[in-house]
Amino acid sequence: MSSKGNATASGLTSGSNSTMAGAKMNGTSHGGHPVSVSAIRNKTYPTEFWYCVLVLLAIICLGRVAGFIGSWRRRRHAQALKTRDVENRGTVARRSGWTRLPTAAVNAWRVVAFRSEIAFGPYYSINLAEGFITLAYLAALFTWSLINTTINGQMQYGGRTGAIAAAQLPLIVALGMRNNIIGWITGIGYEKLNYMHRTTARALLVLVWFHAGTWIKIGLEGPNAVTEPQIQWALTATIALTLVCIVFVRPVRHRAYEVFIISHFLLVFFFILGAYMHASDHKLGRYVWPTWLLWGFDRIVRAGRILAFNHGYLMPGGGVACNATVERVADGFIRLRFHRPAHLHWLPGQSAHLTMPAVSKFPFESHPFTIANADVPAPPAPTMEKMKIENSMESTSSSSSSTMTVSTGESSDKELIFIIKKQQGFTRHLDQIAKQGGKLKILFDGPYGHPPRLVHYDTVVFLAYGSGVSFTNSLFVDLVYRARADPTICRSIIFVWTIRHADQVNLIYSDLLQVLETAPPALHISVRIHVTATATLSLSTSEPWSPTSPMSMTSPISPVFGEKKSGAYDNLSALSKTTWHNGRPSVETVLHEAMDGAQGSVAVNVCGPHTVAKDVKRVLRSHGPSSVLRGGPSVSLFVDSFSF
Ligand SMILES: Cc1cc2nc3c(=O)[nH]c(=O)nc-3n(C[C@H](O)[C@H](O)[C@H](O)COP(=O)(O)OP(=O)(O)OC[C@H]3O[C@@H](n4cnc5c(N)ncnc54)[C@H](O)[C@@H]3O)c2cc1C
C-alpha cells in the first residue's frame, strides 16, 4: 500500500494548495477551483461517520423509551393485579409459554451482551456489548479511512485518515464529560461512558499514528517539512495524545490519580490546540473547535451546580452551616454529613464530587462519592423502645445516625450523607481528621449518574460489600418509602450486606432500624448481614453452622465488637427481619432464592468488588431465555463498581 500522490498532508485541500497528482476530477468547482473526488470523499465520509453515530444514539434512545414504556406497563399490570389481591400476595401463578417470547428475547440479549465477559487479567474485564462496540468502532474508523482511496492504482489515505481522525474529537470529548450529553440521551452514567471515552481515544491514537506514518513514509519535505508550523502542531498533538493514552493506563491511574488528572488536563489541552492548528490548516478545524464548546459547557454546568447548591458559603457569616460534620463510624470508615438547600434533589444511587480544600493536596481536587441517603422525608419515628436502643448506641459510638433525609428543624434544608472508605490518599487524610471529629468546608458538585429505577420490580435484591452499601442503602430506603406510600410497589426485598467487622453495621444502623420498623407489613423484607472477619462474631459451639448459615442472636459477641461498643448486642438484636451470618454470602443461593420466589421481574443491584459482580453475572448467565420461557422471572442487573 502506498499513499504517494498528495503533495500536502491535506484532508480537504484542493486546487491551488494541492497538486492532486493523478487525482480524478469530477468537474465541479469550489471557490473557482476544481474539486477532486478524493477531496469530496474526505469531506463527506466524516459526515457519514457522524450520521452513523447519531443513528446508534437514536437506537439506544429508542431502546430506553421502550424500556420506560415496558416499566410503566409492568407497573400498571402489577397495580391491577395487586390492588385486587394485595392481601393475598404469593398466590399469583407465573405465566409460561410462548407469550413470554419477547421477555425471553430481552433476557437472551442481556445474557449475551452484558453478562458475558472478556477478561483482561483477574481484575479487569469488559462485557460483550463493550467488546462489540469497540470492534465495530474500530472497523468503522478504518473502513471510512481506507475505502475508495485507490487512485490510479495507488492507495492515498493520508488525507482521509486525517479527516476521519479530526471528526472523532467531539465524540471523544463528549464521552468524557461529567455533564454528559450522550449520557442524558442514552441514560448511561458518565462513569460507565468513560470506558468508551478511553476506547475511542485509543482508537484515535492508532489512526493518528497511521496518518502520521503515511506522511512520514511519503517524506516530510516541502509543505510537510518539520520546520512548517502545521507539521510542528501535528507533532505536538501526536506526542500529547500518545502520552495520555500510553502513560496513563489503569495501574498508573490507580497509583497516582491526581497526577493523572493534572497531566491529562495539560496534555489534552496541547493535543486539542495542536490538532486545531494542524486541522484548520486543512479546513478541518470545524471538527476540533466544538470540543472547546463541549468542555466549556461542562465547566459552566458544573459551576452552575456548585453555585446553586453551595451558595450558603457566599452568605454573610461564611456559610458555617454548610460545613460538613466528619466522623469515624467504624475502623477505616468515615461518614460525612452536611446540609444543602431544599431545591437540591437526587435519585437514590446517584453520586457527587466533593471538594474539601482542608483535606486535599490540590485546590480543585474533587472525589466522587455516592450519596448514601435517599431524598425522601424521614419515616414515622420508631417505637420508644427502639428509640431508647438507638440512643444508647448514639451515646456509645457517637456514630450512628440515620442516612435518611431530615430537616434541620430550623430550616427546610436537606441533609446529605456520604460513607467513605479509607484509601491511601485524600481519604486517608480525611480519616485522620475524622479521628478527632469536627467540621469541614465542603463543595458539593452533583448529583450525577443514572441509577436504576426499581419501583416496577416484584423482587429486588441488593448485594453490597463494605462501603458499597452507600449505593444499596439509598435505593433500599427509597424503595421501602415508595412501597409504604403505594402497597402495589415491590413485593419482596432481599438486602445482603457483607462487612468485615460487625461494628461496621453502624454505617447504616439507624436507617436499617427505621426502615425495618416502618416497612409496610405486606412487603417481605429479609436483611442478611455477613461478617467476614472470623473473630468478630462467633457462634455458640453447640449450634451447627456453615459459612452462610444464619447466626443466632444468642451467639456470643466477640471482644472486638463488645469492647468497642457496650450495648452493641442489644442494638444488633433490635434489628427485626435481620439475620447474621459468618463468612461471605453465597451469591448463587441468594439469587436462586430471589428468582424462585419471584412473581414478576427481579432486579439485582450489586456494589462491591469486581469478583462479586463477576460471580453474579455467572449465576445470571445460567438463568437464560429458556428459564424465562418456562415461567421464570425476567432479571435485570445493575452493577456499581465505584470506579471509572
Ligand atoms: C461514581 C463513584 C462513586 C463512588 N462512591 C464511593 C462511596 O460512596 N464511598 C467510597 O468509599 N468510595 C467511593 N468511590 C471511590 C472513591 O472515589 C475513591 O475511593 C476515592 O476517590 C479515593 O481517594 P484517595 O485519594 O484516598 O485514593 P487513592 O488511595 O489515591 O486511590 C485509590 C483508588 O481510588 C481512585 N481514585 C483516587 N482519586 C480519585 C478521584 N478523584 N476520582 C475517581 N477515582 C479516584 C484511584 O484511581 C484508585 O483506584 C466512588 C467512585 C466513583 C467513581
The ligand as a Tripos MOL2 file, in Angstrom:
@<TRIPOS>MOLECULE
LIG
   53    58     1     0     0
SMALL
NO_CHARGES

@<TRIPOS>ATOM
      1 C1        -19.0740    7.1270   40.8160 C.3       1 LIG1
      2 C2        -18.2210    6.7790   42.0280 C.ar      1 LIG1
      3 C3        -18.8160    6.6790   43.2730 C.ar      1 LIG1
      4 C4        -18.0390    6.3640   44.3930 C.ar      1 LIG1
      5 N1        -18.6340    6.2640   45.6210 N.ar      1 LIG1
      6 C5        -17.9030    5.9480   46.7130 C.ar      1 LIG1
      7 C6        -18.5040    5.8470   48.0110 C.ar      1 LIG1
      8 O1        -19.6990    6.0580   48.1900 O.2       1 LIG1
      9 N2        -17.7040    5.5200   49.0560 N.ar      1 LIG1
     10 C7        -16.3610    5.2840   48.9060 C.ar      1 LIG1
     11 O2        -15.6910    4.9880   49.8970 O.2       1 LIG1
     12 N3        -15.7720    5.3840   47.6950 N.ar      1 LIG1
     13 C8        -16.4990    5.7180   46.6000 C.ar      1 LIG1
     14 N4        -15.8900    5.8340   45.3710 N.ar      1 LIG1
     15 C9        -14.4410    5.6380   45.2890 C.3       1 LIG1
     16 C10       -13.7330    6.9250   45.7490 C.3       1 LIG1
     17 O3        -13.9600    7.9690   44.8320 O.3       1 LIG1
     18 C11       -12.2310    6.6950   45.8630 C.3       1 LIG1
     19 O4        -12.0180    5.6320   46.7450 O.3       1 LIG1
     20 C12       -11.5410    7.9180   46.4080 C.3       1 LIG1
     21 O5        -11.6050    8.9720   45.4800 O.3       1 LIG1
     22 C13       -10.1090    7.5550   46.7150 C.3       1 LIG1
     23 O6         -9.3800    8.7080   47.0980 O.3       1 LIG1
     24 P1         -7.8690    8.5650   47.6230 P.3       1 LIG1
     25 O7         -7.1150    9.7920   47.2140 O.co2     1 LIG1
     26 O8         -7.8420    8.2500   49.0700 O.co2     1 LIG1
     27 O9         -7.4420    7.2940   46.7770 O.3       1 LIG1
     28 P2         -6.0550    6.6150   46.4500 P.3       1 LIG1
     29 O10        -5.6190    5.7430   47.5700 O.co2     1 LIG1
     30 O11        -5.1030    7.6180   45.9440 O.co2     1 LIG1
     31 O12        -6.5490    5.6690   45.2440 O.3       1 LIG1
     32 C14        -7.4890    4.6220   45.4800 C.3       1 LIG1
     33 C15        -8.3270    4.4020   44.2270 C.3       1 LIG1
     34 O13        -9.2420    5.4920   44.0500 O.3       1 LIG1
     35 C16        -9.0830    6.0470   42.7480 C.3       1 LIG1
     36 N5         -9.2260    7.4880   42.8630 N.ar      1 LIG1
     37 C17        -8.4320    8.3320   43.5410 C.ar      1 LIG1
     38 N6         -8.8650    9.5830   43.4070 N.ar      1 LIG1
     39 C18        -9.9520    9.5290   42.6130 C.ar      1 LIG1
     40 C19       -10.8350   10.5090   42.0790 C.ar      1 LIG1
     41 N7        -10.6760   11.8030   42.3350 N.pl3     1 LIG1
     42 N8        -11.8370   10.0960   41.2710 N.ar      1 LIG1
     43 C20       -12.0200    8.7910   40.9880 C.ar      1 LIG1
     44 N9        -11.2220    7.8220   41.4610 N.ar      1 LIG1
     45 C21       -10.1930    8.1840   42.2670 C.ar      1 LIG1
     46 C22        -7.6720    5.6690   42.3100 C.3       1 LIG1
     47 O14        -7.5770    5.5810   40.9000 O.3       1 LIG1
     48 C23        -7.5100    4.3280   42.9440 C.3       1 LIG1
     49 O15        -8.0660    3.3270   42.1250 O.3       1 LIG1
     50 C24       -16.6490    6.1430   44.2490 C.ar      1 LIG1
     51 C25       -16.0580    6.2500   42.9830 C.ar      1 LIG1
     52 C26       -16.8290    6.5550   41.8820 C.ar      1 LIG1
     53 C27       -16.1760    6.6580   40.5420 C.3       1 LIG1
@<TRIPOS>BOND
     1     1     2 1
     2     2     3 ar
     3     2    52 ar
     4     3     4 ar
     5     4     5 ar
     6     4    50 ar
     7     5     6 ar
     8     6     7 ar
     9     6    13 1
    10     7     8 2
    11     7     9 ar
    12     9    10 ar
    13    10    11 2
    14    10    12 ar
    15    12    13 ar
    16    13    14 ar
    17    14    15 1
    18    14    50 ar
    19    15    16 1
    20    16    17 1
    21    16    18 1
    22    18    19 1
    23    18    20 1
    24    20    21 1
    25    20    22 1
    26    22    23 1
    27    23    24 1
    28    24    25 2
    29    24    26 1
    30    24    27 1
    31    27    28 1
    32    28    29 2
    33    28    30 1
    34    28    31 1
    35    31    32 1
    36    32    33 1
    37    33    34 1
    38    33    48 1
    39    34    35 1
    40    35    36 1
    41    35    46 1
    42    36    37 ar
    43    36    45 ar
    44    37    38 ar
    45    38    39 ar
    46    39    40 ar
    47    39    45 ar
    48    40    41 1
    49    40    42 ar
    50    42    43 ar
    51    43    44 ar
    52    44    45 ar
    53    46    47 1
    54    46    48 1
    55    48    49 1
    56    50    51 ar
    57    51    52 ar
    58    52    53 1
@<TRIPOS>SUBSTRUCTURE
     1 LIG1         1 GROUP 0 **** ****
